[in-house]
């Protein structure tokens, strides 16, 4: 895909109608646009990762779970303070802090765009005071995790993701981008009978060792070629790091540094400059964080500053140049 990325981002903000920063929305739009040339309804595989443990982050969490056996005093009195006091760009800083947390907090921290360690630097002091509590979100996740009654840590993570990440990100992304081209996408794996059946399958049959979707792959082994079933997990991403360093470099720096962005009083300007500098120097990859801040500001300008409808009643079609081989 060769997208005219600088022309796309404003339309993305319009189509989503809310702050939304999953960059895979771009290839989702393109594949929907290509499919719409031939069909009006398409089937998606959404829900498979949450039902059958398909994300690599579940394996990452499993590997880090051994640190939960360390004494609480060591984790909370030594490792956490050390993680807080290491320089922002220091290698191992986020990892050290992450493995010092309790199991569910560790998982939520690892999948957050801005970790709890970095949110202290992200928000302005005034905005932090306006927040009632950052603990409210964590309590909601804990309440969801507690509903998994099997006692298996993996089941708790699958349930949390099925109630948060799946509807809030995955399904929203596919719905908005497919309907932007008048394509109707349906998710057969989210049929309630499939969900109820999958919920009764033991976690050990969903992720076995380092193999994700173990029982799901076995179930369709006579329908899907082995080279597809056994290939490594492949995300539906785009080279956002490259775009931020090249095509979008000036646009993002100017947008995040402008007075109107700073005057919102949400994001600490010094921290934004730190992220930009570290990213542009190649010290750390902050593409996910910078994209999130960029899309948040575009949403503010589209729907807060311009009250949404002032932009235009119907956005022009997102112009992406597909290069299909």
C-alpha positions as CSV (number, residue, x, y, z in Angstrom):
1,X,0.0,0.0,0.0
2,X,1.2,3.5,-0.9
3,X,-1.1,5.8,1.0
4,X,-1.1,9.6,0.6
5,X,-0.9,9.6,4.4
6,X,-0.8,13.4,4.9
7,X,-4.2,13.6,3.1
8,X,-5.7,10.7,5.0
9,X,-5.4,11.6,8.6
10,X,-8.0,14.4,8.7
11,X,-10.6,12.1,7.1
12,X,-9.9,9.4,9.6
13,X,-10.7,11.8,12.4
14,X,-14.0,12.7,10.7
15,X,-15.0,9.1,10.0
16,X,-14.4,7.8,13.6
17,X,-16.3,10.6,15.3
18,X,-14.4,10.0,18.5
19,X,-10.7,10.0,19.6
20,X,-9.4,6.8,17.9
21,X,-5.7,6.1,17.4
22,X,-5.4,2.5,16.0
23,X,-3.3,3.1,12.9
24,X,-4.4,-0.2,11.4
25,X,-7.6,1.7,10.5
26,X,-5.8,2.7,7.4
27,X,-5.2,-0.7,5.9
28,X,-8.6,-1.8,7.1
29,X,-10.1,1.0,5.0
30,X,-8.1,0.1,2.0
31,X,-9.0,-3.6,2.1
32,X,-12.6,-2.7,2.6
33,X,-12.4,-0.4,-0.4
34,X,-11.0,-3.2,-2.5
35,X,-13.6,-5.7,-1.3
36,X,-16.4,-3.3,-2.1
37,X,-15.5,-3.4,-5.7
38,X,-16.8,-7.0,-5.8
39,X,-19.2,-7.5,-2.8
40,X,-21.5,-5.6,-0.5
41,X,-21.1,-7.9,2.5
42,X,-17.9,-9.5,3.9
43,X,-17.0,-11.8,6.7
44,X,-14.3,-10.9,9.2
45,X,-12.4,-13.0,11.7
46,X,-12.9,-10.5,14.5
47,X,-13.2,-12.2,17.9
48,X,-11.0,-15.1,17.2
49,X,-8.0,-13.7,19.1
50,X,-10.1,-12.9,22.2
51,X,-11.9,-16.3,22.2
52,X,-9.0,-18.5,21.5
53,X,-5.9,-16.6,22.8
54,X,-4.5,-15.4,19.5
55,X,-2.6,-12.3,20.6
56,X,1.2,-12.5,21.2
57,X,0.7,-10.3,24.3
58,X,-0.8,-13.3,26.1
59,X,2.4,-15.2,25.7
60,X,4.4,-12.1,26.8
61,X,2.3,-11.9,29.9
62,X,2.8,-15.6,30.6
63,X,6.6,-15.1,30.4
64,X,6.5,-12.2,32.8
65,X,4.2,-14.0,35.2
66,X,7.2,-15.6,36.9
67,X,8.2,-12.3,38.4
68,X,5.0,-12.3,40.4
69,X,6.6,-14.9,42.6
70,X,9.2,-12.4,43.8
71,X,8.6,-11.0,47.3
72,X,6.3,-8.0,47.3
73,X,8.9,-6.0,49.2
74,X,11.4,-6.5,46.4
75,X,8.9,-5.6,43.7
76,X,7.3,-2.6,45.4
77,X,10.2,-1.1,47.4
78,X,13.1,-1.7,45.1
79,X,12.0,-2.4,41.5
80,X,9.2,0.1,41.2
81,X,11.2,3.1,42.6
82,X,14.1,2.2,40.4
83,X,11.9,2.1,37.4
84,X,10.5,5.6,38.3
85,X,13.9,7.1,38.7
86,X,15.7,5.8,35.7
87,X,16.0,8.4,32.8
88,X,13.0,8.4,30.4
89,X,14.9,6.9,27.5
90,X,16.9,4.3,29.5
91,X,16.6,0.8,28.2
92,X,14.8,-1.5,30.5
93,X,13.0,1.3,32.4
94,X,9.5,0.3,31.3
95,X,10.2,-3.4,31.6
96,X,11.6,-3.2,35.1
97,X,8.6,-1.2,36.3
98,X,6.1,-3.5,34.5
99,X,7.4,-6.7,36.0
100,X,7.2,-5.2,39.5
101,X,3.4,-4.8,39.2
102,X,0.7,-7.3,40.3
103,X,-0.6,-9.7,37.6
104,X,-3.6,-7.8,36.2
105,X,-1.9,-4.4,36.6
106,X,1.1,-5.8,34.8
107,X,-1.0,-6.8,31.8
108,X,-2.9,-3.6,31.6
109,X,0.3,-1.6,31.9
110,X,1.9,-3.6,29.1
111,X,-1.0,-3.0,26.6
112,X,-1.5,0.7,27.3
113,X,-0.3,3.3,24.8
114,X,1.0,5.3,27.7
115,X,2.0,3.2,30.7
116,X,1.1,4.3,34.3
117,X,4.8,5.2,34.7
118,X,4.6,7.7,31.7
119,X,1.2,9.1,32.4
120,X,2.7,11.0,35.3
121,X,4.8,12.8,32.7
122,X,2.1,13.1,30.1
123,X,-0.7,15.1,31.8
124,X,-0.4,18.6,32.9
125,X,-0.7,19.3,36.7
126,X,-4.0,21.1,36.2
127,X,-5.4,18.2,34.1
128,X,-4.4,15.7,36.7
129,X,-6.3,17.7,39.4
130,X,-9.4,17.6,37.2
131,X,-9.3,13.8,36.8
132,X,-11.4,12.4,39.6
133,X,-9.1,9.4,39.8
134,X,-7.0,7.2,37.5
135,X,-7.9,4.3,39.7
136,X,-11.5,4.2,38.4
137,X,-10.4,2.6,35.2
138,X,-8.2,0.1,36.9
139,X,-11.1,-0.9,39.2
140,X,-13.3,-1.4,36.2
141,X,-10.8,-3.8,34.7
142,X,-10.4,-5.6,38.0
143,X,-14.1,-6.1,38.2
144,X,-14.3,-7.6,34.7
145,X,-11.4,-9.9,35.4
146,X,-13.1,-11.1,38.6
147,X,-16.0,-12.4,36.5
148,X,-13.8,-15.2,35.0
149,X,-14.5,-18.0,37.4
150,X,-12.1,-20.7,36.2
151,X,-9.1,-19.5,38.2
152,X,-7.0,-19.4,35.0
153,X,-5.1,-16.1,34.6
154,X,-5.5,-16.4,30.8
155,X,-9.2,-16.7,31.0
156,X,-9.4,-13.4,33.0
157,X,-7.3,-11.6,30.3
158,X,-9.5,-13.0,27.5
159,X,-12.6,-11.8,29.2
160,X,-11.2,-8.4,29.9
161,X,-10.2,-8.0,26.3
162,X,-13.5,-9.2,25.0
163,X,-15.3,-6.5,27.0
164,X,-12.9,-3.7,26.3
165,X,-10.4,-4.0,23.5
166,X,-12.7,-6.0,21.2
167,X,-15.7,-3.6,21.1
168,X,-13.8,-0.4,21.8
169,X,-11.1,-0.8,19.2
170,X,-11.4,-3.8,16.9
171,X,-15.1,-3.8,16.1
172,X,-15.2,0.0,16.1
173,X,-12.4,0.2,13.6
174,X,-13.9,-2.4,11.2
175,X,-17.4,-0.9,11.5
176,X,-16.3,2.6,10.7
177,X,-13.9,1.8,7.9
178,X,-16.1,-0.7,6.2
179,X,-19.2,1.5,6.3
180,X,-17.1,4.4,5.0
181,X,-17.2,2.6,1.7
182,X,-20.7,1.1,2.2
183,X,-19.4,-2.4,2.9
184,X,-21.2,-4.4,5.5
185,X,-18.8,-6.5,7.6
186,X,-20.1,-9.4,9.8
187,X,-18.2,-11.4,12.4
188,X,-19.4,-15.0,12.5
189,X,-17.0,-15.9,15.4
190,X,-19.0,-13.6,17.6
191,X,-22.2,-15.6,17.2
192,X,-23.4,-16.1,20.8
193,X,-23.3,-19.9,20.4
194,X,-19.7,-19.8,19.4
195,X,-18.8,-17.6,22.3
196,X,-20.6,-19.8,24.8
197,X,-18.9,-22.9,23.5
198,X,-15.5,-21.2,23.5
199,X,-16.0,-20.1,27.1
200,X,-16.2,-23.7,28.1
201,X,-12.9,-24.7,26.5
202,X,-10.0,-24.9,29.0
203,X,-7.3,-22.2,28.7
204,X,-4.6,-25.0,28.2
205,X,-6.3,-25.9,24.9
206,X,-6.3,-22.3,23.7
207,X,-2.7,-21.5,24.3
208,X,-0.3,-24.4,24.5
209,X,3.3,-23.5,25.2
210,X,4.1,-20.8,22.6
211,X,1.3,-21.9,20.2
212,X,-1.7,-19.6,20.2
213,X,-5.2,-20.6,19.1
214,X,-4.1,-24.2,19.6
215,X,-7.6,-25.9,19.5
216,X,-9.0,-23.5,16.9
217,X,-6.2,-24.4,14.5
218,X,-6.8,-28.1,15.1
219,X,-10.5,-27.6,14.4
220,X,-9.9,-26.2,11.0
221,X,-6.8,-28.1,10.0
222,X,-8.7,-30.0,7.2
223,X,-10.1,-26.7,5.8
224,X,-7.1,-24.3,5.9
225,X,-3.7,-25.0,4.4
226,X,-0.9,-25.8,6.8
227,X,1.3,-22.9,5.5
228,X,-1.4,-20.5,6.7
229,X,-2.2,-22.2,10.0
230,X,1.5,-22.5,11.0
231,X,2.8,-19.1,9.8
232,X,3.9,-16.6,12.5
233,X,1.3,-14.2,13.9
234,X,1.1,-11.2,11.6
235,X,-0.5,-7.9,12.7
236,X,-2.5,-5.7,10.3
237,X,-0.3,-2.7,10.7
238,X,1.3,0.0,8.7
239,X,4.9,1.5,8.8
240,X,3.7,4.3,11.1
241,X,7.2,4.8,12.5
242,X,8.5,5.5,9.0
243,X,5.6,7.8,8.2
244,X,6.2,9.8,11.3
245,X,9.9,10.1,10.5
246,X,9.3,11.1,6.9
247,X,5.9,12.0,5.4
248,X,4.2,13.2,8.6
249,X,7.3,14.5,10.5
250,X,6.7,18.2,10.0
251,X,2.9,17.9,10.2
252,X,3.0,16.1,13.6
253,X,5.7,18.2,15.2
254,X,3.9,21.4,14.1
255,X,0.4,20.2,15.2
256,X,1.6,19.0,18.6
257,X,3.7,22.1,19.2
258,X,1.2,24.8,18.2
259,X,-0.2,27.2,20.8
260,X,-3.8,25.9,20.3
261,X,-2.7,22.4,21.3
262,X,-0.7,23.6,24.3
263,X,-3.6,25.8,25.5
264,X,-5.9,22.8,25.9
265,X,-4.1,22.2,29.1
266,X,-4.2,18.4,28.8
267,X,-0.8,17.3,27.6
268,X,2.5,18.5,29.1
269,X,4.4,20.3,26.2
270,X,7.8,19.3,27.7
271,X,6.9,15.7,27.5
272,X,5.7,16.0,23.9
273,X,9.0,17.6,22.9
274,X,10.8,14.7,24.7
275,X,8.9,12.1,22.8
276,X,9.5,13.9,19.5
277,X,13.2,14.3,20.1
278,X,13.8,10.7,21.2
279,X,11.8,9.4,18.2
280,X,13.4,11.6,15.6
281,X,16.9,10.8,16.9
282,X,16.1,7.1,16.8
283,X,16.7,6.7,20.5
284,X,13.3,5.1,21.1
285,X,10.3,4.2,18.9
286,X,7.4,6.5,20.1
287,X,5.4,6.1,17.0
288,X,2.3,4.7,18.8
289,X,2.3,7.4,21.4
290,X,2.9,10.2,18.9
291,X,0.1,8.9,16.6
292,X,-2.3,8.7,19.6
293,X,-1.6,12.3,20.6
294,X,-1.8,13.5,16.9
295,X,-5.2,11.8,16.4
296,X,-6.5,13.2,19.7
297,X,-5.6,16.7,18.6
298,X,-7.2,16.2,15.1
299,X,-10.4,15.0,16.8
300,X,-10.3,18.1,19.0
301,X,-10.0,20.4,16.0
302,X,-12.6,18.6,14.0
303,X,-15.3,18.1,16.6
304,X,-14.6,20.5,19.5
305,X,-13.1,23.6,17.8
306,X,-15.3,23.2,14.7
307,X,-18.3,21.6,16.4
308,X,-18.1,18.7,13.9
309,X,-20.6,19.7,11.3
310,X,-18.8,22.9,10.4
311,X,-16.1,20.9,8.7
312,X,-18.3,19.4,6.0
313,X,-21.5,17.4,5.9
314,X,-19.8,14.5,4.0
315,X,-16.1,14.0,3.9
316,X,-14.4,13.5,0.6
317,X,-13.4,9.9,-0.1
318,X,-10.2,8.9,1.6
319,X,-7.7,8.8,-1.3
320,X,-5.3,5.9,-0.9
321,X,-3.3,4.5,-3.8
322,X,-3.3,0.7,-3.6
323,X,-0.4,-1.1,-5.1
324,X,-1.6,-4.7,-5.4
325,X,0.8,-7.4,-6.7
